[in-house]
Amino acid sequence: MAFSLLNTSLPMHADRPGPRAAALVARDQKVFAPCMGRVYPFVMERGSGCDVWDVDGTRYLDFNAGIAVVSAGHTHPRIVRAIQEQAARFIHMAATDFYNEPMVTLGEKLVATMPVEHEWQVFLANSGTEAIEAAIKLARYATGRQGIIAFFGGFHGRSYGALSLTASKPVQRRGYFPLVPGTFHAFYANPYRPPLGVEPSRVAEACLAYIEDTLFRTVAPPRDIAAIVVEPIQGEGGYVVPAPGFLCGLRRLCDQYGILLILDEVQSGVGRTGTMWAFEQECPSDASGACTVCGRAQFIGCIPDILVTAKGLGGGVPIGAIVARKGWTSLWEPGSHGNTFGGNALACVAANEVLDLVRHELAANAARVGTYLMQGLRNLQQRYEVIGDVRGRGLMIGVELVMDRETREPARVLAQRVMDESFRCGLLILTCGASTIRLCPPLVLTEAQVDEGLAIFETALRASL
């Protein structure tokens, strides 16, 4: 695929931030706590699709979508219209105590996205963190067990239960101990950086064996483990796609020991990877449709007990949810969990539009345009030694930068430079993991915008070397 380094639609190395943006950043710093680590001084004024403008009128191409949130693009007319029409009727009535149609419709649509082998029920929250907390509470409540296993490199949120599972960066946990007891961490099957000293071809097998042969036999008796919580693709940990067979291997372990499998699809779900849920692509199947690892029919090996979603579900409006097997939710007695804002009508109508858009067009677009973007990035990888790995599915793509391809030493400073230079050149990207460029644009991305983004990215990469 060819693309030009010359990009006349964006001013290269313009003065950013402009005067209005700089003034607003200064105002912000006076009134907001510094715990939020802003990465560069972008101050948004408006957006449309994958284009955004700052308060000085400078246009940027958005390849981060508010961290994989603005799934249908900025100000999608269907979402805007649905919110406006609902706001004119009513904005909120506590769903903990009462009912509303947008909420019921959303529950029906979420259930319809799940495999038909089981009955499903929904609990609505306001964020991914809150949805993770609900999943933990349900798992403990339904099983009568307390232990939870999560994974190194994982990110599940910042409230105490979710933070206890999170293990991606020390700064996220520093100063908050003791965290929730009964939490254990295992190794994620990262084929680019295999843990436990094994070859990439054996990483899934080794990581599963570590859980069963080490954790279960030393510090985490399986009879006390309520759930295993895992991201089908790690987000903050570096956009890591696990080795084939890892997820269905976890399903096998859970079935064997009576443990619930919780899939955290907060970042990977709602069409981001080219299917509604990332787990739909995880079980490798042969010509007969049987999984080549667990031998069972396609999807059966990977179906979660509880699925957690948020981010892209609301298209920019705060919302989170769990979708869980009815056999577990039926044990949750009235009053055992709830919240004030879950089921908010504005959030629900936005999510209803997002799910329709994803089902009818956006998931397919993510798969098609994601393939095109991946091809362009791999072409760059052939020309730049610092690009160690390009990985992902759909429009959830990581570009890992390294000091050396043999040692794979993370190029932390370079990744920061590339992100900063991309901002100066008009492309909004973020990093994740140690030195991975995270690309998660709105799912309305076009091939022409891919070409534009790749041209800017290469310019920024060259300028950073």
Secondary structure, DSSP 8 states (H G I E B T S, - for coil): ----S--TTS-TT--SS-HHHHHHHHHHHHHS-TTS---S---EEEEEBTEEEETTS-EEEESSHHHHT-TT-BT-HHHHHHHHHHHHH-S---TTTS--HHHHHHHHHHHHTS-TTS-EEEEEESSHHHHHHHHHHHHHHHHS--EEEEETT----SSHHHHHH--S-GGGTTT--S--SSEEEE----SSS-GGG--GGGHHHHHHHIIIIIIHHHT--GGGEEEEEE-SSBSTTTSB---TTHHHHHHHHHHHHT-EEEEE-TTTTTTTTSSSSGGGGTS-B-TTSBBTTT-SBTTTTT--SEEEE-GGGGTTS--EEEEEEHHHHTTS-TTSS--SSTT-HHHHHHHHHHHHHIIIIIHHHHHHHHHHHHHHHHHHHHH-TTEEEEEEETTEEEEEEBS-TTT--B-HHHHHHHHHHHHHHTEE-EEETTTEEEE---TT--HHHHHHHHHHHHHHHHHH-
